[in-house]
């Protein structure tokens, strides 16, 4: 089965969108107050950025491993 390549930018934008929507949902349902959004939104950006860096590193490592022909022990 052929898989689609990982698109890191789509992953990061999706995580940012989910974080903003989750912050809004928590605020609208009065689970958190407005002052908590001051740290929740930047936390969303930091987590999405960290996941993006890890995904980019994993993608580049897997792409690097596929460059060698089978049986080559470089």
C-alpha positions in Angstrom: 0.0 0.0 0.0 1.4 3.4 -1.0 1.2 6.1 1.7 1.0 9.8 1.2 4.1 11.8 2.2 3.8 13.9 5.4 3.2 17.5 4.7 4.5 19.3 7.9 3.0 22.7 7.1 -0.5 21.2 6.9 0.1 19.4 10.2 1.2 22.5 12.0 -1.7 24.7 10.6 -4.2 22.0 11.6 -2.8 21.8 15.1 -2.9 25.6 15.4 -6.5 25.6 14.2 -7.5 22.9 16.7 -5.8 24.8 19.5 -7.6 28.0 18.7 -10.9 26.2 18.3 -10.4 24.3 21.5 -9.5 27.5 23.4 -12.7 29.1 22.1 -14.8 26.1 23.0 -13.4 26.0 26.6 -13.9 29.8 27.0 -17.5 29.7 25.5 -18.5 26.8 27.8 -17.0 28.7 30.9 -14.6 25.9 31.6 -11.8 28.5 31.6 -12.0 32.3 32.1 -10.7 34.9 29.8 -7.4 35.4 31.6 -6.5 31.7 30.9 -6.6 32.4 27.2 -3.6 34.7 27.7 -1.4 31.6 28.2 -3.4 29.0 26.3 -3.0 30.6 22.9 0.8 31.0 23.1 1.0 27.4 24.4 -0.9 26.2 21.4 1.6 27.9 19.1 4.6 26.5 21.0 3.2 23.0 21.0 2.3 23.1 17.3 5.8 24.4 16.5 7.5 21.7 18.5 5.4 19.0 16.8 6.3 20.5 13.4 10.0 20.4 14.2 9.8 16.8 15.3 7.8 15.9 12.2 10.2 17.7 9.9 13.2 15.9 11.5 11.5 12.5 11.3 10.6 13.2 7.7 14.1 14.2 6.8 15.6 11.2 8.6 13.2 8.7 6.8 13.9 10.4 3.5 17.7 10.2 4.1 17.4 6.4 4.9 15.6 5.8 1.6 18.4 7.2 -0.5 20.7 4.2 -0.1 20.0 1.1 -2.2 19.1 -2.1 -0.4 22.0 -3.9 1.1 24.2 -0.7 1.3 25.5 -0.3 4.9 26.5 3.4 4.8 
